[in-house]
Amino acid sequence: MNKKKIVENTAKLIFFISAALAIFAVCAITVYMFIKGTPALKEVGVFNLLLDGKWMPTAQNPSYGIFYIILASVVGTLSSVVIGVPIGLLTAVFLSEIAEKRMGSIVRGAVELLAAIPSVIYGLIGMMVLNPWMYKLEKAIFSGDSDHRFTGGANLLAAIIVLAIMILPTVISVSTSSLKAVPDHLRSASLALGATKIQTIFKVVIPAAKSGILTGIVLGIGRALGEAMAINMVAGGAVNIPLPFNSVRTLTTQIVSEMGYAQGLHRQVLFTVGLVLYIFIMIVNFILLKARKKGETAG
Amino acid sequence: MSKKRKRNSILAYGAIYLCSALSVVLLAGIILYVFVKGLGTVNWSFLTSVTSVLRGTVGIAGNIVNTLIIIFLTMLIATPIGVGSAIYLNEYAKPGRLVTLIEYATETLSGIPSIIFGLFGSIFFGEVLGLGFSLLTGSLTLILMVLPLITRNTQEALKTVPMTYRSGAIGLGSGKWHMIRTILIPSAMPGIITGVILAIGRIVGESAALLFTAGSAKLLPKTMGQLLAKPLQSGGTLTIQMYLSATSEGDFKTAFGIAVVLLIIVLLINLGTKALTKHFDVSRKD
């Protein structure tokens, strides 16, 4: 009998440790991001680091301003959301309100597969297809402009397009399930009052699914902020003001492309870049948790 | 008014159909493009040899072996922990502060981008624990990343196991651990396997978390001893090699060849999970 009790307690303890590992992992990641990310803030100065745009880490008189890098991440993420969300939402409307079984399963299957394609493949195709198009566009727009530094098509616009495509599956799947969760009697009531199907969708169903759709948007923001490899391959390799036809570095691509060789203070600054990204992501996560909690108490 | 309404309606339908078609067209375009560009590269020697300037061969065998080792090591550790965590949350824990905290932590973990995992892994496993650039460092990093996936899928599966199974087993005199081992885990197996397959898919496609943890070596172990020593050495997976081929090495033939292999793996994994959920999960409404 006693032996059985020992076995039971051991099992329980092991399961508990497994579960607690997640807490331990989050704490460890947070602690190490701060330990590694803060020294450069002291060394370079908060203002010089975060609010200066001059990035010349290997110059004689090095300068470590990451303002444009932060700005490129913010601009890139928000623009990709502005493009991706309407497309994703309309696709979700199709899947939940309009599609009959066969068409629906084709689109749904395609969306699932798009989510599963590795980001390096998006990057590769972006490099081979998107960048040449961008270069043509660039040549056409800036043909007489001697101030413009030509990028060969690797620019912010290409990154935004790739990101918009990459967040589509997230936006679509979250929005579809929240649209599906809208009770049918709302639709029937609206139709019975003489509204068309389209009016019902846009004036009744989408507003009713608002909080779920917002969750999808926030998830999309998180995904776009954190994406590294694909945009590293299409966005070019220079720190610049985030304008559509400039080569840009974002928080993620800055780490990917320079961590391999950076030394000393340069390396420490890259950890600060990581810390800034981590703080952004934690804010996004916090908003998500709040939204989920609100959704639970409301539903 | 009515005419305007009709026009708006047509416009709205047009936009909806156009956007929905976009996903299908994009997917078809990506698959077609990659296969047209890369299928010519993929042959037996591409899959079974190692790129060597001396012998004039181009191949990804080393990267395939590295990928398999990383999958094996990661899942070997992540599966029991993920399943154990789900069992604790679902079967033992009483609702309260601690459970909420664990669930928050799992949720947070799944929202952290892979580049952050890569940074943390290279500092903690690579520097602090002294494992350097190695397949083991990469695997330990990936464990944290796939843990939420396995936990969540197992939890979903445990929730569908009827309460009567549990009370039946306990009523017959079984201890809780015995009940979990003989009743719950077998019943939840399809969910667990789905989680494992999804996690493998995630590992195969992962690159940012591995670049600074597992490194990029591509040698093929020749003896059993070399294979056993491999986890402590640096090694690039298929995605890492593809990234390097497309960027610093400028070898697009190899890049597209690997892309074909990756796409085939992704397609197989997708079909596999679909078949599994269809076969086992009768309760799912979707």
Boltz contact constraints between the chains, C-beta under 6 A:
constraints:
  - contact:
      token1: [A, 4]
      token2: [B, 175]
      max_distance: 6.0
  - contact:
      token1: [A, 7]
      token2: [B, 177]
      max_distance: 6.0
  - contact:
      token1: [A, 8]
      token2: [B, 175]
      max_distance: 6.0
  - contact:
      token1: [A, 8]
      token2: [B, 176]
      max_distance: 6.0
  - contact:
      token1: [A, 8]
      token2: [B, 177]
      max_distance: 6.0
  - contact:
      token1: [A, 11]
      token2: [B, 177]
      max_distance: 6.0
  - contact:
      token1: [A, 12]
      token2: [B, 92]
      max_distance: 6.0
  - contact:
      token1: [A, 15]
      token2: [B, 84]
      max_distance: 6.0
  - contact:
      token1: [A, 15]
      token2: [B, 87]
      max_distance: 6.0
  - contact:
      token1: [A, 15]
      token2: [B, 88]
      max_distance: 6.0
  - contact:
      token1: [A, 16]
      token2: [B, 88]
      max_distance: 6.0
  - contact:
      token1: [A, 18]
      token2: [B, 81]
      max_distance: 6.0
  - contact:
      token1: [A, 18]
      token2: [B, 84]
      max_distance: 6.0
  - contact:
      token1: [A, 18]
      token2: [B, 85]
      max_distance: 6.0
  - contact:
      token1: [A, 19]
      token2: [B, 85]
      max_distance: 6.0
  - contact:
      token1: [A, 19]
      token2: [B, 88]
      max_distance: 6.0
  - contact:
      token1: [A, 19]
      token2: [B, 89]
      max_distance: 6.0
  - contact:
      token1: [A, 19]
      token2: [B, 102]
      max_distance: 6.0
  - contact:
      token1: [A, 22]
      token2: [B, 102]
      max_distance: 6.0
  - contact:
      token1: [A, 22]
      token2: [B, 105]
      max_distance: 6.0
  - contact:
      token1: [A, 22]
      token2: [B, 106]
      max_distance: 6.0
  - contact:
      token1: [A, 22]
      token2: [B, 109]
      max_distance: 6.0
  - contact:
      token1: [A, 23]
      token2: [B, 105]
      max_distance: 6.0
  - contact:
      token1: [A, 25]
      token2: [B, 144]
      max_distance: 6.0
  - contact:
      token1: [A, 26]
      token2: [B, 105]
      max_distance: 6.0
  - contact:
      token1: [A, 26]
      token2: [B, 108]
      max_distance: 6.0
  - contact:
      token1: [A, 26]
      token2: [B, 109]
      max_distance: 6.0
  - contact:
      token1: [A, 29]
      token2: [B, 120]
      max_distance: 6.0
  - contact:
      token1: [A, 32]
      token2: [B, 120]
      max_distance: 6.0
  - contact:
      token1: [A, 32]
      token2: [B, 123]
      max_distance: 6.0
  - contact:
      token1: [A, 32]
      token2: [B, 124]
      max_distance: 6.0
  - contact:
      token1: [A, 36]
      token2: [B, 123]
      max_distance: 6.0
  - contact:
      token1: [A, 87]
      token2: [B, 19]
      max_distance: 6.0
  - contact:
      token1: [A, 90]
      token2: [B, 15]
      max_distance: 6.0
  - contact:
      token1: [A, 90]
      token2: [B, 16]
      max_distance: 6.0
  - contact:
      token1: [A, 90]
      token2: [B, 19]
      max_distance: 6.0
  - contact:
      token1: [A, 91]
      token2: [B, 19]
      max_distance: 6.0
  - contact:
      token1: [A, 91]
      token2: [B, 20]
      max_distance: 6.0
  - contact:
      token1: [A, 93]
      token2: [B, 16]
      max_distance: 6.0
  - contact:
      token1: [A, 94]
      token2: [B, 16]
      max_distance: 6.0
  - contact:
      token1: [A, 94]
      token2: [B, 20]
      max_distance: 6.0
  - contact:
      token1: [A, 107]
      token2: [B, 20]
      max_distance: 6.0
  - contact:
      token1: [A, 107]
      token2: [B, 23]
      max_distance: 6.0
  - contact:
      token1: [A, 107]
      token2: [B, 24]
      max_distance: 6.0
  - contact:
      token1: [A, 110]
      token2: [B, 23]
      max_distance: 6.0
  - contact:
      token1: [A, 110]
      token2: [B, 24]
      max_distance: 6.0
  - contact:
      token1: [A, 110]
      token2: [B, 27]
      max_distance: 6.0
  - contact:
      token1: [A, 111]
      token2: [B, 23]
      max_distance: 6.0
  - contact:
      token1: [A, 113]
      token2: [B, 27]
      max_distance: 6.0
  - contact:
      token1: [A, 113]
      token2: [B, 270]
      max_distance: 6.0
  - contact:
      token1: [A, 114]
      token2: [B, 27]
      max_distance: 6.0
  - contact:
      token1: [A, 116]
      token2: [B, 201]
      max_distance: 6.0
  - contact:
      token1: [A, 116]
      token2: [B, 266]
      max_distance: 6.0
  - contact:
      token1: [A, 116]
      token2: [B, 270]
      max_distance: 6.0
  - contact:
      token1: [A, 118]
      token2: [B, 205]
      max_distance: 6.0
  - contact:
      token1: [A, 118]
      token2: [B, 239]
      max_distance: 6.0
  - contact:
      token1: [A, 118]
      token2: [B, 262]
      max_distance: 6.0
  - contact:
      token1: [A, 120]
      token2: [B, 207]
      max_distance: 6.0
  - contact:
      token1: [A, 120]
      token2: [B, 239]
      max_distance: 6.0
  - contact:
      token1: [A, 120]
      token2: [B, 242]
      max_distance: 6.0
  - contact:
      token1: [A, 120]
      token2: [B, 243]
      max_distance: 6.0
  - contact:
      token1: [A, 121]
      token2: [B, 259]
      max_distance: 6.0
  - contact:
      token1: [A, 124]
      token2: [B, 246]
      max_distance: 6.0
  - contact:
      token1: [A, 124]
      token2: [B, 255]
      max_distance: 6.0
  - contact:
      token1: [A, 124]
      token2: [B, 259]
      max_distance: 6.0
  - contact:
      token1: [A, 196]
      token2: [B, 9]
      max_distance: 6.0
  - contact:
      token1: [A, 198]
      token2: [B, 9]
      max_distance: 6.0
  - contact:
      token1: [A, 198]
      token2: [B, 12]
      max_distance: 6.0
  - contact:
      token1: [A, 222]
      token2: [B, 111]
      max_distance: 6.0
  - contact:
      token1: [A, 226]
      token2: [B, 113]
      max_distance: 6.0
  - contact:
      token1: [A, 228]
      token2: [B, 115]
      max_distance: 6.0
  - contact:
      token1: [A, 228]
      token2: [B, 208]
      max_distance: 6.0
  - contact:
      token1: [A, 229]
      token2: [B, 207]
      max_distance: 6.0
  - contact:
      token1: [A, 229]
      token2: [B, 208]
      max_distance: 6.0
  - contact:
      token1: [A, 252]
      token2: [B, 115]
      max_distance: 6.0
  - contact:
      token1: [A, 255]
      token2: [B, 115]
      max_distance: 6.0
  - contact:
      token1: [A, 259]
      token2: [B, 212]
      max_distance: 6.0
  - contact:
      token1: [A, 274]
      token2: [B, 119]
      max_distance: 6.0
  - contact:
      token1: [A, 278]
      token2: [B, 116]
      max_distance: 6.0
  - contact:
      token1: [A, 285]
      token2: [B, 108]
      max_distance: 6.0
  - contact:
      token1: [A, 285]
      token2: [B, 111]
      max_distance: 6.0
